[in-house]
């Protein structure tokens, strides 16, 4: 009996000890991290589901943007020469190859920027396309006309025949801040009406992808995800304002890896305005060759600051030379906008037109000098704005009739087309040398009357005039 009682007591004591140890180690432990000396402790508010606080609201911006961003399908034709058989390839019998046309298509996005059907997209989405089809967010489909393309900014303007369309209001890309929340809206992988969010990672990025002479690269960099098909889509702020046109990604695979780039809307506004009014870009030039200032260059030149861009050479007869800018000057700002590199300089100049007078601030021998500079075009003139002697509209360059032509044709007014490029006038059949006298049966006397009559209307106008051989001509011009 004593033996069994002993075993029982030992078992009871073992169970009690085990239970006590379990309770001791079953407590939920709180981990305290030592507070570094000198850093005051403070409470941290953690996010919990359902909390609103100061979190950004994307719903309004997304709902506005979705209806103003369109899907674009561009159809192209690739031409190649083929031989009918093997021997023809080696020129037996002097064969002639056949031209073979292989069609292909590409998808992209676009942004409606006016209620009457103007849509901005990337140049690489529609350039050289034989057909452009636009599909709205509500699935309506239209054939679009290409108004103009600009490889230098990778922007293009197209138009569909529709009114009362939803469109995005322009924001101001100069006001965009690094760290600001943004939305990218487009059609990646042919998935329509896609919205992604991110922040502005950097501004004035030059990623060297356009390659053409005089190309303007001053991208807004974001981490909002975009992919093939997003090209030409909208970058908007949380107010639903358009601040950029998505154009590129930096990736070794061709797909999004964390970086995306958009063309600032202030450049977009200039390009859209030029195409809609004149049919081509009115590009201004400062007339300088320059380089950015780094630490080593500043030491070599004995410069006290790394700000601005250094003038290496001056173009003879250019805007800068006429204004008194010299080799070795440092441009620090244009129109009070700081300039610290190539991208910022190109972005600022790209928003201006030939004939614009701007204030350029330079450093010379340590002193700041403000110089008024009249910008000129690539052909060394101020074309539209400064002397009112030339006007470029829809690809046609107009000049007032000189006294000799007035006497020859016994005219008191008229404008002669001295040069013509593909645009509305060539589509109507107008040729260089045409002397325009009347628009909608009304005489056109001044440059302003000519400009207002052709850029302030929609639909079709009738133009009347004659050619140097005396032939009278009438044309219906679609605006």
Buried (B, 14 or more C-beta within 10 A) or exposed (E): EEEEEEEEEEEEEEEEEEEEEEEEEEEEEEEEEEEEEEEEEEEEEEEEEEEEEEEBEBEEBBEBBBBBBBBBBBEBEEEEEEBEEEEBEEEEEEBEEEEEEEEEEBBBBBBBBBEBBBBBBBBBBBBEBEBBBBBBBEEEEBEBBBBBBBBBBBBBBBBBEBEEBBBBEBBEBBEBEEEBBBBBBBBBEEEBBBBBBBBBBEBBBBBEBBEEEEBBBBBBBBBBBBBBBBBBBBBBBBEBBBBBBBBBBBEEEEEBEEBBBBBBBBBBBBBBBBBBBBBBBBBBBBBBEBEBBEEEEBEEEEBEEEBBBBBEEBBEEBBBBEBBBEEBBBBBBBEEBEBBBBBBBBBBBBBBBBBBBBEBBBBBEEEEEEBEBBBBBEEBBBBBBBEBEBBBBBBBBBBBBEEEBBEEBEBEBBBBBEEBBEBBBBBBEBEBEBBBBBBEEEEBEEBEBBBEBBBEEEEEBEBBBBBEEEEEBEBEBEB
